[in-house]
Amino acid sequence: MTSDFKIVEEPKKTLSMHPQKFALWLFMITVVMIFASLTSAYIVRQAEGNWLVFDLPQTFWYSTALIAVSSVTMHWAYLAAKKDNLDMVKAAIIITTILGVLFTAGQYYGWKVLAEEGYHFVGNNVSVSFLLVLVGLHVVHLVSGMIVLLVTLVSTFKYKVHSKNLNRLQMCVTYWHFLGGLWIYLFIFLLLNHN
């Protein structure tokens, strides 16, 4: 006796991700590779000797606190969006942006302090150049993060961010947390390896 039915297998679920989120993750992986190569080069060059020892500007401690708090306010925006509290989302994104501007100003002030102490990008030891490249490159990425914040803020004012449409805000939160984590990694790395 033969049966006339076929066993139909359910199609396998594919991993799916929004294309913009996928692009964001690829970009962040690229940034991680850039900073991993720079910090590796830092360690290799430091081991060769002739490395100038100097203290990191005190302002880097304050800017680190600012970026950590900004991560909290960014998460606050996400939680508010899930509850459709758009006024709170707007306030949290504005506060996060202000903290980002203050962080950037703190980094600039740190550069200024180093310059006043006679440490410049060229003309000094390569250790100063490494520090300025690491800090400067992070600031460039942070400025891109603030642009993303402002685009997300405009979307919120246009009611394009809410509990049923969190994609843009989720990407913004992910990128901002990434930038904060990246700075904390760099700051700890510099504290442990600056001498």
Secondary structure by P-SEA (a helix, b strand, c coil): ccccccccccccccccccaaaaaaaaaaaaaaaaaaaaaaaaaaaaaaccbbbbbccaaaaaaaaaaaaaaaaaaaaaaaaaacaaaaaaaaaaaaaaaaaaaaaaaaaaaaaaaaaccccccccaaaaaaaaaaaaaaaaaaaaaaaaaaaaaaaaacccccccaaaaaaaaaaaaaaaaaaaaaaaaaaaccc
